Amino acid sequence: MTAGIALQSAHEDFAALLEESFLQHEITEGSVVKGRVVAIEKDVAVIDIGAKTEGRVALKEFQGPGRDGELHVGDEVEVYVDRIENALGEAVISRDKARREESWVKLEKAFEANERVTGTIFNQVKGGYTVDLDGAVAFLPRSQVDIRPVRDVTPLLGTPQPFQILKMDRRRGNIVVSRRTVLEESRAEQRSELVANLEEGQVIDGVVKNITEYGAFVDLGGIDGLLHVTDMAWRRVNHPSEVVTIGQTVKVKIIKINHETHRISLGIKQLLADPWEGIAARYPVDAKLKGRVTNITDYGAFVELEPGIEGLIHVSEMSWTKKNVHPGKIVSTSQEVEVQILEVDPVKRRISLGLKQTLQNPWEGFAEKHPVGSEVEGEVKNKTEFGLFIGLEGDVDGMVHLSDLDWNRPGEQVIEEYKKGDIVRAQVLDVDVEKERISLGVKQLGGDPYAEAGEIKKGQVVTCEVIEVKDSGVEVKIADTDMQTFIRRAELARDRGDQRPERFATGEKFDARVVQFDRKARRVQVSIKALEVAEEKEAMAQFGSADSGASLGDILGAAFNKKRSDEE
């Protein structure tokens, strides 16, 4: 009996120990547990995960980029339990899933702390690459591989390197990482350190890395500086490739350092003597010299006087006569020209040049060759509301004002008789060299009828010839002169009934009395009425009086008879 009791007690103790063992090694699906390698068969490892439960894991799950795939019996490993028992009575376990679960926990902590993680690029996919983050697979976009575009990533494959996690989504199993961010941060740290060791004014050697339209980037030993095209030489540089080439070692001076943006401005010309020093003494005002046209703009042309020294010929100083012409039609690039120094400003580094000053002023030349009073001939270039423009010798224009077209007729009427291209003879009236104006006259060629007229006085009786009969009066010419005047209807006769223009005919001659003559104002007025009134007064004075009893008809008849006898 005692033996039976002892046997029952031992059986109960074994059951308790077995249950304790099961409790200590409780296995649940979807969890990560520790196991021990009990055998390696061909390409799988048999792993005991406890509770008399074994599972098989392919050896390739223990291999991968950056991992040692060597596995031995007795090694302890962590695996992920998919199922506790399959149809063969074995547990379905996975080393990859265990590693992935473990990695996700670590990666989430690193993502929250904004820490870098280590991974290995192992494959190329659409739009980028896949990265193994110790079991977890992340996506590396192509734009995040490097600071500059990388054509071949083969050297980077299989090499552990740091990455920055940009985005994580555990539910979808997505991780996006960046290698570029890490490089930029490292580069910024390096740049800060390099910039701290540089000073403005320092002279340093560098290597030309890249050339652009506006300058060249120079590697100063881990940090780039910009050598702007305007700081390459004192002379005009059209393109940086004229001065430097890629790979060339150049000595540069640090002009400016921006410690916030880490931008460094460099210069080569600052190491050379400044050609603008003593410029005023070398180029005195009014001096004439030769130079080469280097650049042409809408407002003028730049001329190189010596290497590093350029002056500007403003468009207004290029030609005496071509006022609205583009500079490119007067000079051409690389052309050698003679110029005159007009102004030198050493502070603003500007030299004003003149091209036309080296040539004779055409207005001065015209005045010397054609003094006032001489006759010239030219083509009508233009008609305006105030006169004619005539093209003259020396590529200059003269103007005939409306008032200088004809002595007697209105200029507005006479100008209609001219058209462009007509050859016109005229007299030089005035030449203003400073204002570049030449005044011409056409009517002056025929002489001034008022100046040539004899002693015509107010009250004098003159003979007139009818030129034209109008409704308002008669246009007449005074005999023996070139003077013309107009007699209004009211001045055609003393009696209203005889004040009819139609009773006159073209070419008819009659006498009239001068009622106004102003040689300076070029004005003469005559009147038949005034003549008749004067004759009537004279007759009254000679042949009758108010108390004689004679009629006006008798008096005028007697005066008429006397006049006839005197003429006979």
PyMOL commands that set and color helices and strands:
alter all, ss='L'
color gray80, all
select helices_A, chain A and resi 2-24+59-62+95-112+142-144+154-156+180-196+229-231+240-242+269-271+279-282+315-317+327-329+356-358+362-369+402-404+411-417+443-446+449-452+489-491+496-498+501-503+528-543+552-567
alter helices_A, ss='H'
color red, helices_A
select strands_A, chain A and resi 32-41+44-50+53-58+76-83+92-94+116-125+128-133+136-141+161-169+174-178+203-211+215-219+224-228+249-258+263-267+288-297+300-306+309-314+336-345+350-354+375-384+387-392+396-401+423-432+437-441+461-470+473-478+484-488+509-518+523-527
alter strands_A, ss='S'
color yellow, strands_A
deselect
rebuild
show_as cartoon
